[in-house]
Amino acid sequence: MSLKQVQKDVWQNKVNKGFNITDVEKEFCFLYGEVAEAYEAYRKKKDDLSEELADVAIYLLGLSEMLGFDLEDEIMKKVSKNERRVYKEINGVKVRVSD
């Protein structure tokens, strides 16, 4: 199954269950909350870290659908862009010097 299809399935589940499908600001807040839960699971070495990361991905996919973005396509473009970037280490820190 493609990420594009997963994005559509996540959206359909939101619609079917009556979850938020219109309030972008609220969805960003929910996404932020899921990232915080994932960090907390990592910090406390909880067994549910992978599930929390899945929640982050699900909220991100839903938000992408809400905003009309094909996240799979956007990720592929960004990965390609990142591969072309050139970095130089300055004082132990990688700094981008070109795109």
Secondary structure as UniProt FT lines:
FT   HELIX           3..17
FT   HELIX           24..43
FT   TURN            44..45
FT   TURN            47..48
FT   HELIX           49..67
FT   HELIX           71..84
FT   STRAND          86..90
FT   TURN            91..92
FT   STRAND          93..98
//
